[in-house]
Amino acid sequence: MNGPDPAVVSAVADPGERDLEQSLRPRSLAEFIAQPRVREQLEVLLRSAQRRDRPPDHILLSGPPGLGKTSLAMIVAAELGSAIRVTSGPAIERSGDLAAILTALAPGDVLFIDEIHRIARPAEELLYSAMEDFRVDVVVGKGPGATAIPLDVEPFTLVGATTRSGLLTGPLRDRFGFVGHLDFYEPDELELLLARSAAILGVRIDAVAAREIAGRSRGTPRIANRLLRRVRDYAEVRADGQVTHEIAAAALSVYEVDQLGLDRLDRAVLGALVTKFGGGPVGLSTLAVAVGEERETVEEVAEPFLVRMGFLARTPRGRIATPAAWAHLGLAAPSAAVPTSVDTALFED
């Protein structure tokens, strides 16, 4: 081997030269903030495997984007003192692609597949035997003359991450020995995360400012870190670099993030739903056209947060604005609006 494979990252390497996003990632379970149940379960799993001197069971991490699934995969490798190979489901289009990755793994390596629910079906079927028997069968040729060549794979640990666990097939899901679901962070947990990130970035921030940013971060560490960087930029350009509550509030106003964390797209969706369609019901495609966005953008970016905040409800007839949405926009809700306590789980897409 002439040089290091760029797809292989040493999990125990000095992070000083990594890019900014990588530098903010926790490097051990002790540094990982929140998710106490998943963190404890992973610690037991990893320590047990180390005592038995065997790779731990395959790990599946599920949950919304930005909660730390990739960070946990890196931490698993770091805690084991192993290298990690990183790829994604959409990048594995053929079984041969996956076979090349698997046969290149060293004993004890960690293979991280992000968005594993999007892996191609032929590659997924190849993954079954690799996960269970550490063996893959590569088919050479086509038709009656095709030959299956068995290849051994070094013992490894697969860490799969998915934002849509319901799209995983049963056979693939069942082959994971540990399944952990990551939940949204509480504001006080995000405050601790922001304090750590500020120290790494060299940002001077007070506790009240950190609380302000945490409250607008949608319970998501990735968003919290992004907002911290934008507030830092604002403080350096418009102030003396110190992030106070006033500076944080002013910066977030410039970037159109309101007190509850709604951004321009969120408010555009609510505004169109309320002012153009009288609160609904309205179809998703029509709503997307009204705000000038793709249907998928509204459905996957804006809608989950609006539903979680109780501003929008899904019904069989379309999307409906709740009284809370009218109140947030400073408007009076009509008497026929959906009750605030509506159970959106009862509604279908």
N, C-alpha and C positions, 0 to 999 in steps of 0.2 A: 504494500500500500504506500503510494508516493506521498500522500498528504492527508490531512484530516478531511473526512467527509463533511461538507458544509451543512448537510442535513442532520448531522449528529452533534448534539450539544452536550458538553460535559457539565453535568449538574452540580459539580463541586468546584467548578472553575471560578476564579476571581471575577466578580461581575463589574469591575471598574470600567471596562471598555464596552460594556453592553450599551445598547441604546437606552433612551430615557424611560420608555415604557417597561423595558426589562428590569431596569434598576429599581423600579418601584415595587416589583413583585416580591412578596415574602419568600425567603429561602429555606425556611424550616417550618415545621408544624407549630413551634413555639411562637413564631412571628406571624402566623396566620390568624387574623382577627376574625372573630365570630364563627359561625357554624360549629358550635362546641360539640354537638352530637357526632357529626361527620368527622370532625378532627379527632375525637376520642376513639371512634371506631377504627379510623385509619391507623392511629398510633398502635392500637392493639394488634391489628393485622400485620403491620410492618415489623413490630418488635418480635412477634411470634415467628415470622418468616426468618428473621435474622438469627434467632436462637436455633432454628432447625437447619440453618444454612441452606435454605431453598428460596427460590423466587416466590413472592406472595401470589395469592390468587389474582386473577384478572379483575380489574376494577372498572366499574361504569359510574360516571359522574353525570348527573342530569340537573337541569335547572335553567332559568332564563339567562340570556347573555350578560356577561360582565360581572358575574358573581365570584369568579376565581377558579373555574374548572381547569383552565390551562395552568394557572399557578399551582394548583394542587398536584397536577401531573408532574410538574417540575420538582415539586417538593418530594413526591414519592421517590423520584430518581435520586435526589440529593440525600434523602434519609437512608437510602440503600447504598449510596456511594457508587451509583451506576451511571452509565451514559444513557441519554434519552434520544430516541429518534422521533422526529416530529413530522407528521403528515396530516392529511385531511381526507375525509370521505370522498368529496368530489374529485380529488386529485387521483384517486385510484379507480381508473376506468376499466382496467382489464385485470384478470387474475394474474397474468404474468408480471404486472407492475407490483402487485402485493408479494408475489413469490420472490422477486428480486430483493425487496426490502427485508422479508423474513429471513432469507438465507444469508443475509449480510449481518445479522444480529450476532453479537458476542454473548457468551453465557451471562445471564443475569441482567441483560439490557432491558430497558423500558421502551416500549413502542407506544407512542401517543397518537391516537387517531381522533382528530377533532371532527365534529359533525359526523359521527360514525353512522348515523341513520341514513346518510346519503351515499354510502359506499355502494358500488355496483354489485348486482346480485351474484355474478360469477365469482367476484373477488370475495364476497361474503361467504359463499359456500366453501371456498378454499380456506378461509379463516377458521372454519369450524374444526378441521383436523389439526390445524396449527395450534389452536388454543387448547385442545384436549390431549392430543398425542404428540405435539411438537414434531409434526411431520406434514409435508405438503406433497401433493401429487401433481406434477406438471405434465400436461398433455402435449405431446409432440406430434404434429401431423393432423390430418383431418380424415374423416370418413372411416371405412373399415381398417385402414392402415394406421390409424392413430394409436399411439403408445403412451401409457401413463408411466412417468418416471418418478419414483418416490424419492424425496429429498428430506433429509433430517434437518430439523431446526433446533438451534440451541435453546435451552430453557429460558423463557423470557416472561415478562409481565406486560400484558396489554392494558393500557388505560384508555378507555373510550369516553368521549365527551359528547353530549347531545343536548340540544335545546328542545327537542321534540321526542321524548322517549316513547310516545305512543306510536311513532312511525318505525320503531325497531321491530324486527321480526321476532317471534317467540323463540326460535332456535338460537338466535344470536344472544338475546337477552338472558336466556337460561345458562349460557356458558360463562357468564360473569359470576365469580365467587363473592364479590362485594358490590353492592349498588348503593350509592349515596346521592341524596337529593339536596341541592343547595337552595336555601331560602333567601329572600331579600333581607338586607341588613337593617338593624334598628338605627335610629339617628345617633345614639350614644356610641354604637360600634363604629359608625362612620366617622365620628369625631376622633376616636383613637386612630383610625386609619389615616385620617387627614393629618394628625399630629406627626405620625411616622413619615408620611410622604413629604410633609413640609420640611422636616429635618433633613431628609435625603436631598431635597431640592435647594436647601438653604433659604427657605422662605420664612420670614418673620411673621407669625400669625398669632393672634390672641384667641383665647378660648371662645369668646362670643362670636368672632368671625368664623371660626371652625364650625360652630353650631349652626350658623346661618347657611354655610355651604352644605353642611350635612343635611339640613332640612330640605334642600332643593335638589338632592341628588337621586331621588327616586329609589332609595334603598339599594343603590348599585355602586360598588367600589369604582368601577371603570368610569362612571359618570362623575363621581366625586373627585377622582384624580384629574379628570379633564377640566372640570370647573376650577379646581385649585390652580392649575397652570394658567388658565385664562385670567383668573383674579390676580395671580402673580404678575402677569404681563401688564394688567391695568394699573396695579400698584406701582410698578416700576416706571410707567410712562406718565401717569397722572398724579402720582404722589411720591413719597420718599422711599417706597419699597416695603414699608410696613403695612401688613394687611390687618386693618381694623374692621369692626362691624360696618361702619359707614362705607369704607372702601369696598368691602365685599358686596354689600347691597348695591352700590352704584355700579360695580363691574358686572354683576349678574343682570342688572337692568339693561346695560348696554348689550349684553349677549342674549337678551330677551328670554331669560329664565325667571319665571315668577316665583312667588313665595312658596307654592306647592310643588315646584319643579316642572310645571308645564312650559314647553317651549313654543316657538312660533307655529310649528305644525300642529301641535296639540290644540292651541287656541284657535287656529284656522278651522280645524275639524269641528270643534264645538261651536264656533261662531257660525259656520255654514249650516250646521245641523239646527241651530236655534233660530237664526235670523232668516235663512233662505227656505227652510223646510218646516218651520214652526215647531221644532222639537222632534220631528219624525212621526211615524217611521219612514225611513228612507233606505234604499238599497246601498250596499257598499260601493258599487261601481259608480253610482250617481254621486255619492258623497265624495269619492275620489276625484271625479271630474270637477266638482264644484270648488275644490281646493287646489286644483292643478297638479295633482300628484298621481302616481300609479296606484292602482288598487292594492298591490302587494305592500307598498310603502305605508299606506294608511292602516292596513290590516295587521302588519307585523311590527311597525315602529310606534305608531300613535295609539292604536286601539287598545292593546293590552294594558297600558298604564291608565288610560281613561276609564276602562272597565274596573281596574283594581281600585281606583280612586272613587268609584261610584258616580262618575259623571256621565257614563254612557252605558246603555243596556242593549244586549242583542236579543231580538225577538224573531219569531218566524217571519214577520212581515218586514223586518229591516231594523236599522239602528234607531234608538230613541234616546233623547237627552233626558236625564233625570232632573228633579228640582235642584239638586246640588250644582248641576252644570249651569242652570239659569242664574243661581245665586252667585256662583263664582264669576260670571260675566257681568254681574250687577244688574240683572234683568229679573222681572217678575215672571214666575212660571205660571202657565195657564192651569186652570183647575183640573184639566184632564191629563196633566203630566203624570208620568210613572211615579209611584210612591218612592220616596228615598230609600225605604227598606226593601226594595224589590230584590228578589233572589235571582240574580242574572244567571246562575247555574241552571235554572229551569228552562232557559231559552236556548234555542239552537242557533247555529250560524245562519 
